[in-house]
């Protein structure tokens, strides 16, 4: 898989648009677009910024070798699922537990948990709307 596909894959896994990824790693959305199109190669500095911010291996990003998930992943990071933020504010013990768990999860497990949470939130919204419509 070419480097431009790897950067696009990372962005999709983390549900980020080009602007959001750029903000996280300190580059412009235009640069992210150029890297994804293959017009500009991914620099080692950008790869290290992605590794520091998202826990994706800079080696994998640049060369496609090794594991996608960095050994340094999630160290000191906070679990952030925007849709859960208001809920977790009321349950700090749950938030603390999820943050500890996030540091031990593989990227695939994180994706599965994230997808599950988003599905459950959507189901809850749908149920709420159905109940509201019946009244």
N, C-alpha and C positions, 0 to 999 in steps of 0.2 A: 504494500500500500504506500503510495507516495506521501511525502510529508504534508502536502496541502490537504490530503484526505484525512490524515491523522489530526490536524488542527481542527478541521470541520467536525470530525467525530467527537473530539473533546468538547467542543462548544455545544453540540447536540446532547451529549451525555449530561452536561451540567445545565441544560436548558437556558443557554445564554445566547443572546443575539451578538452580532459583531461589536456593537457599541459597548455592551456590558462586559464582554471579554476584554476588550481594549481598556476599559476603565479599571478592571481588576488587575491587569498586568502593566498598566502605565503606558499604553500605546494608543494610537488613534484607531477608530473603526476602519479608516481607509487602509491602514497598514494591515489590519486583520484580513480585510478583503483581498489585498494584494498577496498575502501569504496563502490564503485559501485558493486563490486562482493560480498560484505557482509563479506569479510575476516577480515576487520578492521572496528569496529564501528566508527560512526561519533562522534568526541569529541565535547563537548560544546564549546570549544575554536574555532574549525573549523566552527561550526554552527554559532557562533557569527561573525566570519570573513565573512562568506557568507552573513549574514544579513547586515553587514556594507557595503559590496562591491556591492551586487546585490539587496538588499531590500527584501530578502526572509526571512520570520519569522524563527528564530532559533527554536522556540517552535514547529512550524509545521514540520520543517526539522527533528528534533529529535524524535518527538512523533506522528506526523501525525494529531495532534489536532489543532484547531483554524484555522485561515486564513493563506493562503500561503503567502500573501503579508504582509510585516511588516508595522507596524504603522510608522516606521522610514524611509520607502522607499524613495529613490530619494532625500533626503534632501541634498542639496548642490552638487548633482551629475550633470554631464553633459550628455545630450543625445548623444549617439554615435552610429551612423549607418555608418560603415566605407565607404560604397559606397556613402554616402551623404556628407562626409567631404569636398571634393573638391568643391562641389556646395555651401555648407553653408559658406565656406570661402569668397565667393563673395557676400553673402547676410547675413551680421551679424545680421540684425534686425530679419530675419526669424529664424536664429539659436537661438537667445535670446528668441524669442517667443516659440520655440519648447522646449527649456530647461525649461522654466517656466511651460509649459504644462506637461512635463514628470513628474514633481513632484506631479501632481494632479491625474495622471492616475492610474487606477488599472492595475494589471499585464495582465489581459485579454485584456484590451483596448490597452496597450502597444504592446502586441503581434499582435493585429489586425492592428495597425498603422505600425508596423515594416513590417508585411507581405505585406500590401498595398504598402508601399514605395518600397520594393524590387521588387514587381510585376511591378510597374510603371517604375522603372529603367530598368528592363529586357525588357519591351515593347519598351522603348525608344531606347535601344541598338539594338533590332531586327529591328525597323523601320529604324534606321541609317544604318544598314547593308543592308537592302533591297534597300534603296535609293542608297547606294554606288554600289550595284550590278547592278542596272538599268542603271547606267551612262556608 
